Amino acid sequence: MTQRGPRRRAVSLLCAGAAVALACAGPAQPAATAADGPAPAVDGRGADPVVSGRLDLGPADLPETRTTSTLQPGVTLTRITRGGADDSLFWTLEVQIPDASSPDPDAPAKALSGAADAREERERLRAEGFDARVEAVARPRAADVPPGILGYRVRVGSWRTRAEADRERARLAAAGEHASSVFTGWDGDRAARGPWHVDVVTVDPRRFDGRLDATFGPDLEGRETTSALARAAGATVGVNAGFFVLDPAAGAPGDPAGVGVYDGKVLSEPVGERPALVLDDRGTSSVERLSWRGSAVIGGRTVPLDGVNRVPGLIRNCGGDRTDRPTSLPLHDVTCTDDSEIVAFTPEYGARTPEGPGREVVLDAQRRVVSVAAVRGTALAPGTTSLQATGDLADRLAAVRVGDRVRVRTDLADAATGRPRPVSRHTTIVNGGPQLVHGGREEITQRRDGMDHADDPSWAYGWVVKRNPRTLAGTDRYGRTVLVSVDGRTTGDLGLSIPEAADVARSLGLVEAVNLDGGGSTAMAVGGEVIGHPSDATGERPVGDAVVVLPPARRP
C-alpha cells in the first residue's frame, strides 16, 4: 500500500504482513524503438506480440504503428495507433430515457426496448416530423451469455458534426422528447475503421528491479486521480485499478467495490467470486478468483463478518451473502442492502468510521477491547481496529466489555477449491471483472461476474456492447505483467467494447486477463503525467486506487 508522504508501518488485526519501505521515484529513461521495426525475441521463444504484433481490432487491413520506449529496467511502454478517420461514421440521435437519479456519469441510459415498442416510438416520432428509424442491437457471445438480439433502439437522423446533431436534439427536447447525440463509431460495429490509441506497459520480472504495487492514497474512503496517486507514490507508471464506490448513497466514495489487499492486508472483501488482479511486488502477477471468510470470536462464540472497511448495510456491486437484497450474486452498478451486519474497520478506512445507530467496539493491537459504544462512529488510532454491528446483530456486541479479548480474522481462499490463498507483505490485490482471457483463450464471464442485468438490456448495451474507454491487465506467456489503457468516447478515440477488450488482450499475447474499471476512470500516468485523454468533461476522474510501477529504492 503506497501512501502520500513517508511510509507508515501499520499494525492491524487484519494485517498479514508488515508494511515495506516505499521506493522513491527516479526519472524515466526513454529509449525509443522505431515503430514497426524488427521484433525482439523474448528469451529466444519468438517475437514479442506487444512490440511487433497486430491488434485484432477492426478490419484486418487497417494501418497500425507501434512505438516502444524503456521507462526503467524491465519496464517498457508501447504506444499503438490503429486505423484512422472513417467517413462511414456519423452523428445521430438516440432516443432514450436518461437515468437522472444516478450520479455516475458512466451509468448507461435506458435506450433499448422490445421490437413492438420501438416501432410504436418510431411511428410517433415520424408523425411529429422526425426522421426516426428502428435498429436491432445484437448481443455478443460470451462464455456464459448466448448471442442473439439484445433489444431495439430508436434513432433519428444522421449528421457529419455533433453541433448539427445537437441542434436537432434541441428541437426534439422542445417537443418533449429525450435523446442524446451519439457517434456511430461508439456502437461496437466491427466494421468501423478507427481510430484507436492503445497504451501498453509491460513489466518483465526477469529484468525488473523496482516494485509492482497499488495505492489508494491517504485513506480508503477518499478519491484521488491516478496521476496524483502516481506522483505521491513516486511511481514511474500508474494506471487506474479497481471499481469503487462513487455515489455517497452506495457507501463511502473511494472505497473499493470488491477485493482490496494492500501489502498483505485485507482491507476490502471480494464481490462474490469475481476475478481479481493479484500482484507480487517483485514483478509477477496472476488473475485469480477469490472468496473470503471473516469472523470474530466474542466470548468464546465465533461470529461471521459481513465485510471489511465499508458502510454497514451497503454492498456495492452485491456479491455478499444470502441475507443481502436483492441478491447475493455479483450485480454490477447495483448496491445491495442488509439491515443487520457486522463489519470490521482498520485505520486505513479514513479519519472516522461510519456514524449511525448500532454498536461499535474498538480493539488494540493485542486484541483487547479498549472502548465500547452504543452508537457507531469513532476515530481509530494506529494499531487499533473496530467492529461495527447494526440491526439485529447489534446485540452480538452488547455483552462486550472493556478488557475483553476479541479475535478477528479475514482469510482469502481459492474460489474453485476452497483452499486458503496465503498473502504476504509482497502481495497486493485489486478488483476487476469480467474475466476476458483464461488459459490463452478468450473467455468473457459476463453473467457470472454480474455484467448482465436480466431485466435491463439497456445496461449491457451501454456497458458491454458499446465502445468505452477501457483499462485491462493480465499476464502473458513470458510471465510478464501487462497493463493496458485505451482512450474512448471521442471521434478520435473510439474505445473498446468488452468483446474487443478480450480481442486486444489476446492479440497482445495475454494468457490471463481481466477488465478493470474503465469509462471516465481510465487513465495511465507516466512520470506523474497522464499520457492519454480521460473522457470526463471535467478532466481526469478521481478514483479509488491505482496500480503503480515503482523505481528501485534509492540507497542513502
N, C-alpha and C positions, 0 to 999 in steps of 0.2 A: 504494500500500500504506500504509494508515494503521496506526500503531502507538501503543502507550502512551508517554506522555511526549514529550519533544522529538523532532522529526523527525530521523531519521538519514539521511545521504547515503551510499548503499551503492554499492560498485563491484564488479562481478562479470563473469566471462567470459560469463555468460548474460544480462547486462543490455543492454537495447535503448535505455535512456534513463536519465538521472539522476533521482533522486527529487525531488519537488517539495515545497514547504513546506506543512505541514498547517495548514488553516484552523482557527481557534478557534471554538467554538460561541457563538452568541448565542441569546437566548430566542426561543421560538416566538411568532408573532404571530397568534393566532386571530382570524378574522373570520367568524363563523358566518353561514351562509346557511340559510334556512328549508327544512326537508325538503319535498320535492315542490313547491318553489317554481318560479318562472319559470326556464326553461332558458337559460343564457347561450349565445350563439353563439361559436364558435371561428373567428376570422378571417372571420366572415360566411358560413361554409360550413355552417351548420346547428347544431342543438342538440348539446351535449356529452353523449355517451352515458354518461359516468361520473357526471355530475351529475343528469341528468334521464331517463335511460333506464330500462328494466326488465330484470331478470335473467331469462334463460331457464333457470329453475330451479324444479322442481316444477310443479304445475298452474298454468295461466295466470291464474286468478282470485285468487291469493294476494295479501294486502296487502303493501305494501312502502313503507318510508320511507328517505329519504336525507338526511344532514346533511353539509354541506361546510364546511370551515374552511381558511383560508390559514395555512400554517406559516412560510413565508418567501416572498419574491418568486419566483413561478414554481413554487411547490410547494404543492399542496393535499392535504388528507386528506378523503376521502369515506367515511362510515360507513353501511353499508347493513344494514338488518334486513328479512328477508323471511320471510313465513309466521308460524306461531305453533304453539301446542300442538296436537297431533294425537292425538285419542282412539283412533284406529285402531291406533296403535303400542303395542307391549308388550314386556316382557322374556321371554326364552325361554332354553333351554339348548341349546348347540350341542355335540354330541358330537364329540370331536376327539382327535388325538394331538399333544400340545404338543411343540414343538422345544426340549427342555430344554437342548440343547447350545449354543444361541445366546445371547450376552449382549445382543443387540439387542432392546429392548422392542417394536420395530416388526416383528419377524420374524413373518410370518403362520403360524398354526397349520396343521397338516395336517388340513383339515376336509372335503375332498371325496374322493369315491370313485366307482367305476362304479355303475350302477344296481343290478346284482345284489348287490354287496357292501353297498350302502346298505340294500336291502330285507332282507338277512340280518341286518344290525345292528339294524334296526327290530324285527324279529320277536324277536330275542334279548332286546332291552330290554323289549318288551311282556311277554314271558314272565316277566321279573323284576318286573313290576308298574309299569313306567314308561310314561307316555303319549307314545310315540315316533311320529314321522312322517318321511316322506322328502319332500324338496323338490328340484326341479330348479333349477339355477343357470344362468342364461343368460350366454353370453359376448357382451359388447357388440361391435359392429362397430368396427374401427379401420381405418386406411388399409392396413395390411398383415396384419390378422387378420380372417377372416370371422366373421360371427355364427353362433351355434349354442348347443349345450349344453356348458357348461364341465365340469360334473360334478353330483354329487348330494350333498346334505348331510342329516344326520340330526339332528333337533331334538326336544326334549322339553318339553311344557307351554307355558303362557302365563300371565304374571302382570303385575299393574299396577306392581309395585315390584321393584327389584333385590334387596332384602332377601328377598322371597318366593322369587325365583329362586335366590338363594344357599342358602337352606335346602334346596331340592330338590337343588341341586348337591352339598351335603354328603352327602345321602342316596345320590346316585349314587356319590360318591367312596367311601363306606363299602362299596358293592357292587363296588368295584374298577373303576369306570368313570371316564373322563376327559371333562370337559365344561367349558365356560366360559359365564358369563352374558353374553348379548348383547342389545342393544336393536335391535328390528327397524327402527328409523329409520336404522340404520347400513348397511342392506342394499344401498342404491343403487336401491331401487324408486322410480321417478319419480312414483308416486302420492303419496308422502309429502309432507306439507304443512309441514314445517319443525319448528322454526325454524332459520334460518341467519343468521350475522353475518359480513359481508364488509367488510374494511377495504382501501381503495384509495388509494394515493399516486400522484399524477401529477406529473411533472417536465417543465415546458414550457421547452425551451431558448431560446425567444424572450424569456422573462421571467426565466429563472433566472440568478442572479448568484452562486451558490455553486459547489460541486464535487460531482460524482457519482463515487463511488469504491467500493472494497471493502476490507475489512480482515480479516486473520487473527490480529491481536493480536501479542504479543511474538515468537512463532515459529510455524512451521507444525505442529509435532508436538504442540502443546498445544491445549486446547479452552477456550473461554470462552463465556458466554452472549451472546446477541445484544444484550441491554441493556447488558452490561458492555463489549462491543466498541463499541457506540454511544457510551457515556459516555466511554470512553477516547479515542475519535476526536473528541469534541466535536460529535457529529452531531445534526442536527435530527431525522432519521429513520434507523432501522436496521431491516433485515429480514434474516432468515436467508437464506443463499445456497445453495452447492452441497453435493453429497453429500461425505461424508468418512469416513475410517476410524474405526470405533468399537471394534472388538474388537482387543486387542493381538496376537492370533494372526493378524490380517489386515494388520498393518503398524503404523505409528505413529499412535495415536489423535489425531485432529485433522487429519491430513494429507489434503488434497483428494483425493477418489477420482475424478479427472477433471482437465480442464484448469484451470490456475490461472495467470493472468497479472496481475501487480500493478504498476501504474505502468510498464508496458512490459517487465517482467522475467518471463520464462517460468520459473515456479517449480514447475510440475507439468504433466505431459504429458496429452493428451486420452485419453479412453476411446474407442477406435475413431474413428468419425466422428459421435459424438453431438452434438446441438445444444448451444450454449453461449450465455450472455448476454454480449454484448460492450458495454462501457460506455465512452463518451468522457467524461472528467471535466467537460466543458463542458455536459453535459446530454443528449446524444443517446445512442441505443443501437440495437442490432440483435440478431437471433438468427441465428447462423451455425453451420454445420457445418465443423469444422476438423480437419485432420490435422497431423502434425508429423514432423519428421526431426531426429534428434540424432546428432552424430558427434564424434569426437576424432581428430585427426591425430597419430599417435605414430610417431616415427622415419620419417616420410615415408609411413606407411601410414594410410589412413582406416579407422577402426573405428566401427561403428554403436553408438549408445547405446540402451539399453532403457528408460530412464526418467530422471526428474529428482526429487530430493528424496523418495524413497520407499525403504522397506526392500527391498533386492535380493531377488528371488525371490518377492515377494508383490505381485500385481497386483489390487487391489480393483476389482470390477466388470468385470474382464477387459478385453478390447478392446486387447490388446497386439500381439504378433507371432506368427508360426507356430510358434515354439518353446515357447509358453506352453501349459499344460494346465489344464483340459480343452479350452479353445477360445481362438481369437484374436479372436472376436467379442465385442461387449459382452454381458454377462450380469449383470444387476443383483443385488446382495446375494450375489454369489459371489466368492471370492478365487481367482484362477488362480495357478499356481506355475510357476517356471522356475529350475532349479538353477544355470544359468550365465547371468549378466547383468553388464552394465557400466552403472552408474548414476552420474550426476553430482550433486554436492551443493553448495549455497551456504550461507552463514552463516545465512540465514533459516530453515533447517531446524530448528535447535534448538541446545542447548548442546553436544551432541556428535553426530557422525554415528553411524549404527547400528554396533554392535560384532558381531564374529564372524569366522569364518575367511574367507580370501581375501586380497586385496591392496588397498592404498589409496595414492594419490599425491596430494599437496597442491600446488596451483599458486598463485603470487602473481598480482597484478593485471597483470603483464607476461607472463603465460602461462609463466613459468619454474617448473620443479619445485623446491620448497623442502624436501620431505621425501618419503620412501618408506617403506612399512611392509609387512611380511608378514602382518599381521592388519588387520582393519577396526575403525575407531572412533577418532575424534580430535576435538578442538575446532578449529573454523575461525575464524580471526581475520577481522575486517572486511577486505574486499577479496580474500580468498582463496576458492578453490573446491577441490573434490577429485573424484577418480574412484575408485569402488569397483568391484572385479571379484570375481566368485565363480565357483566350479566350474571348468569347463574354460577359461573366459575369463580366469581369473586370470593365466594365462601371458602374456596380451597386455600386462600391465603389468610382467612380470618383468624386462624389459630396460631399463625406465625408470630413469634415474639423476638425482640432484640436479644441477640446472643445465640439464637438457634443456628444450626448449620444446615444449609440447603445446597445440594449438589446439582449443578446444571450441566447438561451435555447436549451437544449437537453433533451428529455423526452423518457423514455422507456415505452413500452406497452406490454401487453399480446398479442401475435401474433394471437391467436384464437378469442379473444373477443374485442380487441382494447382498453381494459380498461387500464388506467395508471398502470405501475408497479413501485410503490414507492421504493426508495432506501434510506438508511441512512448510517451513518458513520460505521455501523456494516456490511454493505453489500459489498461483493466482487463477481465479476462475471468473469469467464474465458470461452473462446470459445471452441467449440468442434464440433463433428459430425463424422459419423452419429449417430443417436439415436440407442441404442442397445436393451433396455428393457423399456417397458412402461406398467404401471398398473400390474406389475408382470409377463407379458408375453413378449417373445422375439418379437421385432418389429423393424426391421432394415430398416430405411428410407433412403435407398441408393440413389435413384433418387432424392427425394425431397431435400436432403442435398447436392446434386451436386457431388456425388461419382459415377456417371455413365456417361461416355463420349460416347454418342451415335455413334460418328464417329470414335471411337478409342477403340476397345475392349481390346487392349493390356494394356490400362491404368487400367481398372478394374481387369484384370488378375494379374498385379503386385501389386495393392493396396488393392483389396478386396479378391481375391481368394487365393493368395499366403500367406504363413505364414511370418510374420514380427514381430519385437519387437512391443509391444502394451502397451499403458497406457490408463486406463479407470477409471471411477469414477461414483459414484451414491449414492443412499440411500437405506437402507433395511427396512424391516417391523418394526424394532425396533426404527427407527428414527436415526440410526447411519449413519455417512458419511463413505464411503468405498472407499479407493484409492488403485488401483491395477497396478502393473507393471509386465511385462512378457518379459524376455530376448528372443532374437532370432538371426537368421542368422548365427548360428554355428551348427556343428553336435551334440553338447552337449546341445543346447537350440534351439528348433525348432521354437518357436514363435507361433503366432496365426493368422489364417485368420479372417476376420471380422465376419463371422458366428460363428467361435469358440470363439471369444471375447464375443459375445452375450451369448453363452452357458456357458462360465465361469462366466459371471456376474449373470446369472440366478441361476446357481448352488451354488454360494456364497450367495444367498438369496436376491440379489438386486431386488427391485421392480421398480426402475427407474435407468437407466444407460446410459451413453454417452461415446463414444470414444473420447479420447483426442489425442494430437499429439503423433506420435509413430516413428517407424523406428530408425534412429540414435539418435533421440531426447529422446527416452525412458531412464529414469534414476530415481532411487529412492535413496535418501541420508538419512542416519540415523546418527545423531551426526555429520553431516557435511561431511560424507564419503559415497561414492557410495557403495551400497551393491550388485549390480548386475554387469553385463558385457555389457556396451554400445557397440553397434555394429559397429560404425565408426572405420575405420583403424587407425585414428588419436586419438582415445580415446573419452572421454565424449564430446558431442557436445554442444557448446554454444546455448542457447535457448532464447525465448522471455520473458517467465515468468514461475513461478513455484508456485504450491500450497504448503503452509508451515503450519506445525502444531507447534505452539509456546508454550513454557512452561509458567507457571504462572509468572506474573510480580514480580520481586524481590522488596521487601519493603526496604526502606532505614533504 
